[in-house]
Amino acid sequence: MIRKTRTKIAAAILALGVAAAALTGCTSDAKKASENISTAADNFEVQRLIVGINAITDKVLFSVEGRCSIARDGDLVVTCKHGENDYRKHYLGLSDNVTFISTQLEGIDVSVYHTRIILKPENILPGFDLSVGRQ
């Protein structure tokens, strides 16, 4: 009798653990689409307009337009692809009275059902420069 009760308790705990693990993977369509758009932007597939505004004077301080990835590292770091092998990085200072707006200029097709993962072999096996000189 005690053994059956312990088995039922163990089964119930296991079932709760499996249910909790299954629910952890659930996410809304909006969140999944947002994650996939961010992945696309980090691969320079999203056309954006980024505008910095002085909140006191309402004046535009800067604007950047292009296929850009955005990162916050204290300031705003914008990396844009301007051509086939032309990448440019912009550091934009932010303060308590300077803010920015980033607008996606065109829609892109992303899945709300699948996580987008990009593997690049050149990142796994990095290239290196060899410098040989005489002694």
PyMOL commands that set and color helices and strands:
alter all, ss='L'
color gray80, all
select helices_A, chain A and resi 2-24+29-42+121-124
alter helices_A, ss='H'
color red, helices_A
select strands_A, chain A and resi 47-54+60-72+76-83+86-92+98-104
alter strands_A, ss='S'
color yellow, strands_A
deselect
rebuild
show_as cartoon
